[in-house]
């Protein structure tokens, strides 16, 4: 494989209610999701189908007992919180007291950016709808990862992989990559330590919240490699690598490289191409140390005794990926793979020379440059509360308030997509995965869709004694090519089910 594979993102957004710092975040998050549903869902609201979810299955070969599992892991339980499915194939719901947008399945890094950006606009509109309710206080959403009071919320990635790939290989070769990847895709943070108690700036918002190398948890004892084995596909053929270590990115190039480089490294792992020993000495501690040094001069220690910077470690992965692509495809490689390799190399070269050269592309550098400008202008030390406010305001989704949004408006951030691309992705699904079938059903047969999930769409058809489930276990079926003409020709759900033989 190249950078192409089935993948997607899940982002929990920070939330605040203006003038009410003690507001219940679950209630506020529910207001946001329900307001979006009320404004955009004109027919029956399909519920989420939890039947095929297995959040306690561990890739190491066992199921965690529900009796001992932390409540945050029981994501397969219907607890009555706001939860809707969008016509673009995405899911918008309340998770862990935050509104969350889970993108539809896509197949390229650029499409991840496209539907991730659509999620930002969905969230912005949802907050506006909620704030417009008579008597409601304004609700503000932030695309960030910590409240700087000791709590963190996630920005997860998902990658479909062959079940045949040994999990030990995934752990071994991904751990050094993830520890060093933050220099490319960190979101930047004022404050060091979980509660930001130490003054300074660091590369990643999430790094300080990771405690172990491998594990099933996502909110406690967070692991660098998460072992949740919930493929949302044929479990005999596939696994879904659930990545919880990344930051929530606003910069499009950061997201693009995060997904593209990871997909390339996974391809090398799947093909057994990585034979070099890149194991780190003390990965968790190293993760923190790399994040705490925005000069990027900190030397990480490999278990074989070699020492290098995180940028140099990333460069080793780039060198392997370049050789892998040349050996596997030669000149017959797709354009996005070429572009990811070229951008990856360019960013690493400039980070090694002067990180500020990447201020137009990487979140943490753009934020640091902005903060240093305020520090220089106003003579602020890192302990000044104004810097924390600037950090938070960077991630504010509102175009008139968010500092990232202002950088974009001023042409100071590189864009990969235009407004029309994002608007299209807000309302329509990708065409080359099963999300197309899910999204089209929600748009075309909304009054008949009782429930849906990644794995199926369930119809309630008048005259039938039971609900009708259409399985969508294969992420690469249910595409426009596969079912588009069929759906174009079926004016009713009865016709569709008859054509499908259901």
C-alpha positions as semicolon CSV with decimal commas, in nm:
position;residue;x (nm);y (nm);z (nm)
1;X;0,000;0,000;0,000
2;X;0,093;0,368;-0,032
3;X;-0,062;0,645;0,177
4;X;-0,401;0,508;0,069
5;X;-0,594;0,302;0,321
6;X;-0,926;0,320;0,504
7;X;-0,887;0,575;0,784
8;X;-1,060;0,851;0,976
9;X;-1,053;1,076;1,281
10;X;-1,247;1,133;1,603
11;X;-1,217;1,472;1,773
12;X;-1,358;1,575;2,111
13;X;-1,396;1,953;2,132
14;X;-1,337;2,170;2,436
15;X;-1,651;2,353;2,547
16;X;-1,736;2,654;2,761
17;X;-2,050;2,850;2,840
18;X;-1,998;3,226;2,843
19;X;-2,049;3,376;3,186
20;X;-2,101;3,038;3,351
21;X;-1,772;2,861;3,431
22;X;-1,960;2,608;3,644
23;X;-2,193;2,498;3,364
24;X;-2,251;2,125;3,328
25;X;-2,039;2,021;3,026
26;X;-2,255;1,718;2,949
27;X;-2,565;1,933;2,934
28;X;-2,392;2,200;2,727
29;X;-2,253;1,938;2,487
30;X;-2,598;1,784;2,449
31;X;-2,739;2,126;2,370
32;X;-2,483;2,167;2,094
33;X;-2,555;1,831;1,931
34;X;-2,932;1,858;1,969
35;X;-2,933;2,211;1,831
36;X;-2,752;2,094;1,519
37;X;-2,998;1,809;1,480
38;X;-3,296;2,041;1,521
39;X;-3,159;2,281;1,259
40;X;-3,046;2,028;1,000
41;X;-3,234;1,699;1,043
42;X;-3,570;1,741;0,873
43;X;-3,693;1,385;0,904
44;X;-3,659;1,095;1,143
45;X;-3,346;1,097;1,358
46;X;-3,168;0,763;1,328
47;X;-3,017;0,629;1,647
48;X;-2,666;0,489;1,668
49;X;-2,651;0,109;1,656
50;X;-2,417;-0,027;1,923
51;X;-2,472;-0,397;1,849
52;X;-2,145;-0,458;1,663
53;X;-1,919;-0,263;1,902
54;X;-1,662;-0,448;2,115
55;X;-1,464;-0,183;2,308
56;X;-1,326;-0,428;2,566
57;X;-1,160;-0,662;2,315
58;X;-0,784;-0,634;2,344
59;X;-0,543;-0,689;2,053
60;X;-0,324;-0,893;2,287
61;X;-0,579;-1,175;2,277
62;X;-0,840;-1,131;2,548
63;X;-1,153;-0,937;2,647
64;X;-1,139;-0,712;2,950
65;X;-1,411;-0,794;3,202
66;X;-1,691;-0,538;3,217
67;X;-1,682;-0,574;3,594
68;X;-1,335;-0,421;3,617
69;X;-1,341;-0,189;3,316
70;X;-1,348;0,184;3,372
71;X;-1,684;0,333;3,275
72;X;-1,516;0,546;3,010
73;X;-1,436;0,229;2,812
74;X;-1,799;0,117;2,785
75;X;-1,868;0,300;2,462
76;X;-2,108;0,027;2,349
77;X;-2,378;0,129;2,596
78;X;-2,671;0,351;2,504
79;X;-2,689;0,605;2,788
80;X;-2,927;0,852;2,633
81;X;-2,685;1,128;2,536
82;X;-2,727;1,327;2,216
83;X;-2,615;1,123;1,917
84;X;-2,686;1,183;1,548
85;X;-2,564;1,053;1,212
86;X;-2,498;1,307;0,941
87;X;-2,562;1,291;0,567
88;X;-2,185;1,311;0,508
89;X;-2,151;0,973;0,682
90;X;-2,007;1,118;1,004
91;X;-2,125;1,080;1,362
92;X;-2,191;1,379;1,592
93;X;-2,248;1,294;1,957
94;X;-2,159;1,355;2,322
95;X;-1,863;1,160;2,456
96;X;-1,695;1,207;2,795
97;X;-1,868;1,543;2,850
98;X;-1,753;1,681;2,516
99;X;-1,918;1,713;2,176
100;X;-1,738;1,478;1,940
101;X;-1,724;1,455;1,562
102;X;-1,621;1,120;1,413
103;X;-1,542;1,157;1,046
104;X;-1,666;0,916;0,782
105;X;-1,425;0,655;0,650
106;X;-1,196;0,792;0,376
107;X;-0,899;0,655;0,183
108;X;-0,644;0,938;0,150
109;X;-0,473;1,187;0,385
110;X;-0,618;1,479;0,191
111;X;-0,968;1,341;0,234
112;X;-0,902;1,310;0,608
113;X;-0,825;1,683;0,605
114;X;-1,137;1,751;0,399
115;X;-1,384;1,574;0,629
116;X;-1,197;1,680;0,945
117;X;-1,234;2,044;0,837
118;X;-1,599;1,973;0,764
119;X;-1,626;1,862;1,126
120;X;-1,492;2,197;1,245
121;X;-1,760;2,379;1,047
122;X;-2,031;2,141;1,171
123;X;-1,921;2,213;1,528
124;X;-1,909;2,588;1,469
125;X;-2,261;2,585;1,324
126;X;-2,383;2,362;1,609
127;X;-2,250;2,602;1,872
128;X;-2,415;2,894;1,692
129;X;-2,748;2,710;1,674
130;X;-2,729;2,627;2,045
131;X;-2,639;2,983;2,137
132;X;-2,931;3,119;1,934
133;X;-3,192;2,936;2,143
134;X;-3,392;3,199;2,336
135;X;-3,253;3,241;2,686
136;X;-2,938;3,037;2,614
137;X;-2,592;3,166;2,699
138;X;-2,332;3,168;2,420
139;X;-2,146;2,837;2,389
140;X;-1,788;2,840;2,261
141;X;-1,605;2,537;2,120
142;X;-1,230;2,488;2,103
143;X;-1,035;2,241;1,893
144;X;-0,775;2,164;2,157
145;X;-0,686;1,883;2,397
146;X;-0,666;2,014;2,753
147;X;-0,835;2,256;2,990
148;X;-0,498;2,321;3,161
149;X;-0,654;2,212;3,489
150;X;-0,542;1,851;3,465
151;X;-0,800;1,716;3,218
152;X;-0,734;1,606;2,861
153;X;-0,971;1,506;2,582
154;X;-0,885;1,316;2,272
155;X;-0,815;1,353;1,903
156;X;-0,803;0,996;1,780
157;X;-0,702;0,844;1,447
158;X;-0,813;0,514;1,297
159;X;-0,632;0,306;1,036
160;X;-0,753;-0,022;0,888
161;X;-0,481;-0,288;0,876
162;X;-0,454;-0,655;0,781
163;X;-0,521;-0,887;1,074
164;X;-0,217;-1,088;0,964
165;X;0,025;-0,813;1,072
166;X;0,175;-0,924;1,407
167;X;0,072;-0,681;1,678
168;X;0,419;-0,699;1,834
169;X;0,560;-0,553;1,511
170;X;0,310;-0,270;1,528
171;X;0,413;-0,190;1,885
172;X;0,785;-0,212;1,817
173;X;0,801;0,001;1,505
174;X;0,527;0,252;1,580
175;X;0,639;0,347;1,930
176;X;0,954;0,541;1,828
177;X;0,761;0,692;1,538
178;X;0,481;0,819;1,762
179;X;0,721;0,952;2,025
180;X;0,900;1,162;1,761
181;X;0,600;1,239;1,536
182;X;0,488;1,525;1,760
183;X;0,756;1,754;1,610
184;X;0,549;1,747;1,290
185;X;0,193;1,734;1,424
186;X;0,199;1,875;1,777
187;X;-0,057;2,148;1,849
188;X;0,162;2,337;2,097
189;X;0,076;2,426;2,455
190;X;0,151;2,692;2,716
191;X;0,235;2,513;3,040
192;X;0,423;2,194;3,122
193;X;0,273;1,912;3,326
194;X;-0,084;1,787;3,324
195;X;-0,221;2,100;3,487
196;X;0,031;2,325;3,315
197;X;0,184;2,392;3,655
198;X;0,535;2,449;3,522
199;X;0,585;2,761;3,313
200;X;0,698;2,732;2,955
201;X;0,587;2,613;2,611
202;X;0,582;2,259;2,478
203;X;0,532;2,095;2,141
204;X;0,235;1,867;2,218
205;X;-0,088;1,919;2,410
206;X;-0,130;1,550;2,484
207;X;0,220;1,427;2,566
208;X;0,210;1,488;2,942
209;X;-0,102;1,274;2,978
210;X;0,058;0,947;2,860
211;X;0,183;0,706;3,124
212;X;0,242;0,362;2,971
213;X;0,373;0,214;2,647
214;X;0,089;-0,028;2,563
215;X;-0,266;-0,063;2,695
216;X;-0,642;-0,062;2,638
217;X;-0,733;0,253;2,832
218;X;-0,806;0,585;2,663
219;X;-0,874;0,816;2,959
220;X;-0,667;0,657;3,239
221;X;-0,309;0,532;3,217
222;X;-0,308;0,641;2,855
223;X;-0,079;0,426;2,637
224;X;0,138;0,525;2,342
225;X;-0,002;0,221;2,160
226;X;-0,370;0,155;2,222
227;X;-0,479;-0,210;2,206
228;X;-0,853;-0,172;2,143
229;X;-0,945;-0,444;1,893
230;X;-1,269;-0,321;1,742
231;X;-1,222;-0,342;1,366
232;X;-1,565;-0,226;1,240
233;X;-1,494;-0,467;0,955
234;X;-1,448;-0,840;0,906
235;X;-1,244;-0,931;1,218
236;X;-1,084;-1,230;1,047
237;X;-0,932;-1,004;0,782
238;X;-0,883;-0,666;0,946
239;X;-0,788;-0,479;1,257
240;X;-0,851;-0,111;1,322
241;X;-0,549;0,057;1,473
242;X;-0,693;0,306;1,722
243;X;-0,439;0,585;1,774
244;X;-0,498;0,810;2,075
245;X;-0,164;0,987;2,101
246;X;-0,213;1,266;1,845
247;X;-0,313;1,627;1,906
248;X;-0,616;1,801;1,757
249;X;-0,478;1,997;1,464
250;X;-0,617;2,307;1,298
251;X;-0,334;2,346;1,046
252;X;-0,422;2,142;0,739
253;X;-0,062;2,046;0,661
254;X;-0,020;1,912;1,016
255;X;-0,323;1,685;0,976
256;X;-0,219;1,584;0,625
257;X;0,131;1,483;0,734
258;X;0,008;1,318;1,053
259;X;-0,216;1,082;0,858
260;X;0,003;1,042;0,550
261;X;0,330;0,962;0,728
262;X;0,158;0,723;0,969
263;X;-0,006;0,540;0,679
264;X;0,334;0,500;0,510
265;X;0,494;0,364;0,828
266;X;0,206;0,118;0,866
267;X;0,256;0,002;0,507
268;X;0,622;-0,069;0,583
269;X;0,526;-0,261;0,898
270;X;0,268;-0,465;0,707
271;X;0,526;-0,560;0,443
272;X;0,798;-0,638;0,699
273;X;1,019;-0,371;0,546
274;X;1,151;-0,217;0,869
275;X;1,443;-0,421;0,994
276;X;1,638;-0,138;1,157
277;X;1,645;-0,131;1,537
278;X;1,490;0,203;1,637
279;X;1,368;0,097;1,982
280;X;1,378;0,378;2,236
281;X;1,511;0,367;2,589
282;X;1,222;0,476;2,818
283;X;0,964;0,574;2,551
284;X;0,715;0,742;2,787
285;X;0,975;0,961;2,950
286;X;1,120;1,041;2,609
287;X;0,775;1,141;2,483
288;X;0,753;1,401;2,758
289;X;1,109;1,524;2,712
290;X;1,069;1,577;2,337
291;X;0,750;1,774;2,393
292;X;0,912;1,991;2,660
293;X;1,186;2,114;2,426
294;X;1,054;2,335;2,143
295;X;1,414;2,404;2,036
296;X;1,412;2,041;1,914
297;X;1,767;1,991;2,043
298;X;1,687;1,726;2,302
299;X;1,865;1,399;2,230
300;X;1,661;1,083;2,255
301;X;1,839;0,761;2,348
302;X;1,786;0,439;2,156
303;X;1,824;0,107;2,332
304;X;2,137;0,034;2,130
305;X;2,297;0,347;2,277
306;X;2,264;0,582;1,979
307;X;2,153;0,937;2,053
308;X;1,978;1,172;1,815
309;X;1,710;1,441;1,806
310;X;1,344;1,360;1,743
311;X;1,376;1,530;1,404
312;X;1,669;1,301;1,318
313;X;1,466;0,998;1,427
314;X;1,181;1,109;1,202
315;X;1,436;1,148;0,922
316;X;1,530;0,781;0,962
317;X;1,167;0,685;0,911
318;X;1,151;0,914;0,608
319;X;1,463;0,752;0,464
320;X;1,306;0,407;0,510
321;X;0,976;0,521;0,358
322;X;1,149;0,673;0,055
323;X;1,341;0,352;-0,007
324;X;1,027;0,146;0,046
325;X;0,822;0,344;-0,206
326;X;1,103;0,338;-0,464
327;X;1,152;-0,036;-0,426
328;X;0,782;-0,122;-0,424
329;X;0,650;0,115;-0,693
330;X;0,938;0,295;-0,858
331;X;0,796;0,569;-1,080
332;X;0,446;0,419;-1,066
333;X;0,346;0,584;-0,738
334;X;0,039;0,797;-0,674
335;X;0,062;1,174;-0,644
336;X;-0,037;1,197;-0,278
337;X;0,233;0,953;-0,174
338;X;0,490;1,160;-0,363
339;X;0,357;1,475;-0,202
340;X;0,361;1,334;0,152
341;X;0,722;1,222;0,112
342;X;0,826;1,559;-0,032
343;X;0,647;1,763;0,235
344;X;0,774;1,537;0,513
345;X;1,132;1,584;0,397
346;X;1,091;1,959;0,352
347;X;0,940;2,005;0,698
348;X;1,210;1,797;0,869
349;X;1,488;1,986;0,690
350;X;1,347;2,319;0,801
351;X;1,274;2,205;1,156
352;X;1,637;2,100;1,188
353;X;1,753;2,437;1,057
354;X;1,502;2,675;1,218
355;X;1,155;2,564;1,335
356;X;1,008;2,907;1,261
357;X;1,047;2,831;0,890
358;X;0,747;2,596;0,937
359;X;0,516;2,857;1,092
360;X;0,286;2,851;0,787
361;X;0,236;2,475;0,807
362;X;0,261;2,338;1,162
363;X;0,031;2,429;1,450
364;X;0,286;2,429;1,729
365;X;0,526;2,652;1,538
366;X;0,252;2,894;1,430
367;X;0,131;2,918;1,790
368;X;0,482;2,962;1,934
369;X;0,562;3,237;1,685
370;X;0,241;3,416;1,780
371;X;0,312;3,383;2,151
372;X;0,668;3,509;2,112
373;X;0,538;3,815;1,932
374;X;0,314;3,895;2,230
375;X;0,598;3,821;2,472
376;X;0,833;4,055;2,289
377;X;0,575;4,329;2,252
378;X;0,446;4,325;2,610
379;X;0,751;4,190;2,795
380;X;0,566;3,881;2,919
381;X;0,726;3,586;3,099
382;X;0,584;3,238;3,042
383;X;0,401;3,257;3,376
384;X;0,178;3,542;3,256
385;X;-0,191;3,440;3,239
386;X;-0,236;3,629;2,913
387;X;-0,029;3,366;2,735
388;X;-0,265;3,091;2,849
389;X;-0,555;3,293;2,709
390;X;-0,375;3,335;2,377
391;X;-0,312;2,959;2,369
392;X;-0,683;2,895;2,422
393;X;-0,789;3,160;2,174
394;X;-0,575;2,999;1,904
395;X;-0,814;2,701;1,907
396;X;-1,141;2,901;1,922
397;X;-1,351;2,796;1,623
398;X;-1,514;3,136;1,578
399;X;-1,361;3,313;1,278
400;X;-1,397;3,653;1,445
401;X;-1,223;3,536;1,766
402;X;-0,997;3,239;1,691
403;X;-0,633;3,331;1,639
404;X;-0,575;3,040;1,401
405;X;-0,871;3,163;1,200
406;X;-0,719;3,511;1,187
407;X;-0,387;3,371;1,066
408;X;-0,573;3,192;0,787
409;X;-0,764;3,508;0,697
410;X;-0,434;3,698;0,681
411;X;-0,274;3,442;0,450
412;X;-0,026;3,333;0,716
413;X;-0,125;2,964;0,717
414;X;-0,098;2,734;0,417
415;X;-0,427;2,585;0,305
416;X;-0,475;2,261;0,115
417;X;-0,848;2,307;0,058
418;X;-1,088;2,586;-0,029
419;X;-1,418;2,680;0,140
420;X;-1,618;2,503;-0,132
421;X;-1,433;2,175;-0,060
422;X;-1,524;2,197;0,308
423;X;-1,885;2,293;0,244
424;X;-1,927;1,997;0,009
425;X;-1,782;1,761;0,270
426;X;-2,016;1,897;0,539
427;X;-2,319;1,769;0,353
428;X;-2,201;1,483;0,133
429;X;-2,008;1,162;0,206
430;X;-1,686;1,041;0,046
431;X;-1,761;0,841;-0,266
432;X;-1,505;0,561;-0,232
433;X;-1,599;0,394;0,098
434;X;-1,913;0,249;0,260
435;X;-1,975;0,596;0,407
436;X;-2,128;0,680;0,070
437;X;-2,409;0,426;0,123
438;X;-2,465;0,539;0,483
439;X;-2,475;0,907;0,391
440;X;-2,699;0,858;0,089
441;X;-2,943;0,653;0,297
442;X;-2,961;0,926;0,562
443;X;-3,031;1,181;0,291
444;X;-3,256;0,982;0,061
445;X;-3,448;0,752;0,295
446;X;-3,429;0,946;0,622
447;X;-3,782;0,862;0,736
448;X;-3,707;0,490;0,707
449;X;-3,361;0,473;0,869
450;X;-3,409;0,354;1,227
451;X;-3,041;0,322;1,314
452;X;-2,697;0,303;1,163
453;X;-2,336;0,241;1,256
454;X;-2,005;0,193;1,080
455;X;-2,108;-0,170;1,014
456;X;-2,471;-0,142;0,905
457;X;-2,778;0,061;0,818
458;X;-3,108;-0,050;0,975
459;X;-3,441;0,027;0,811
460;X;-3,791;0,037;0,955
461;X;-4,014;-0,049;0,662
462;X;-4,394;-0,026;0,681
463;X;-4,556;-0,366;0,641
464;X;-4,252;-0,561;0,763
465;X;-4,269;-0,720;1,105
466;X;-3,904;-0,662;1,190
467;X;-3,632;-0,410;1,127
468;X;-3,421;-0,473;0,818
469;X;-3,044;-0,463;0,865
470;X;-2,816;-0,405;0,566
471;X;-2,465;-0,504;0,665
472;X;-2,173;-0,287;0,554
473;X;-1,886;-0,494;0,689
474;X;-1,655;-0,421;0,397
475;X;-1,538;-0,058;0,417
476;X;-1,461;-0,054;0,044
477;X;-1,808;-0,162;-0,069
478;X;-2,114;0,059;-0,068
479;X;-1,920;0,315;-0,272
480;X;-2,067;0,543;-0,540
481;X;-1,929;0,312;-0,807
482;X;-2,081;0,012;-0,633
483;X;-2,428;0,138;-0,533
484;X;-2,466;0,487;-0,683
485;X;-2,664;0,384;-0,992
486;X;-2,873;0,149;-0,781
487;X;-2,969;0,422;-0,535
488;X;-3,031;0,669;-0,814
489;X;-3,288;0,430;-0,951
490;X;-3,464;0,343;-0,625
491;X;-3,721;0,602;-0,524
492;X;-3,821;0,424;-0,205
493;X;-3,654;0,214;0,060
494;X;-3,878;-0,077;-0,040
495;X;-3,731;-0,064;-0,389
496;X;-3,378;-0,044;-0,250
497;X;-3,424;-0,345;-0,022
498;X;-3,579;-0,545;-0,301
499;X;-3,285;-0,463;-0,530
500;X;-3,043;-0,566;-0,254
501;X;-3,231;-0,890;-0,197
502;X;-3,311;-0,796;0,162
